[in-house]
Amino acid sequence: MGIAHGGTRALKAAHVEGHFMKASGIGMFALLNTAVLASVLKYAGNLVAASLGFAAGDRGVKFVSTSMWPLGPGERYQRSIANYTFGMGTAFSLVGILPWWILKDKPLAIRMALLGFGVGALTGTCLGYGTSRVIALNFQRVDATDEELHAYMLTTHYLRDNVAAEMSRLKQEQQAERELKLAATS
């Protein structure tokens, strides 16, 4: 999404610069200036930083929770609200602080990172809660035990195999009827 947004902003900037250069008589090759490239790189870089931040926060929570509460046999790890909270918090804290860090204004970068983490954690909590509610509502609709679901899966596979065999038998019968009609008309 960041790449697309940066690309559209770069195209808008290039369009405006193209009109300006056409009016001033400068060649169109001057469009490839650093401002257009910088805007694309900025938005793409923010997207990469956000993605890496979310992955780091999510993996961190997964590592801590599986270390504290090992999974039993047959269990799968499921994302919790904490995964979304720390993932979004880390993503929001990374986006936008690099320019201030590079410009040696580390106190401002740290304040921006903490504020970004707070806003991201709030957003991640809302996202995680909403996702868990959707999953819970979907699971409430399933009124079957594990054995019943397994029997349903076996029946579905059996029916699928039988339907394929029946379709092939019907095709052969139709082909035989066509050949019979063709032989009768000749």
Order of alpha helices (4+ residues) and beta strands (2+ residues): alpha-alpha-alpha-alpha-alpha-alpha
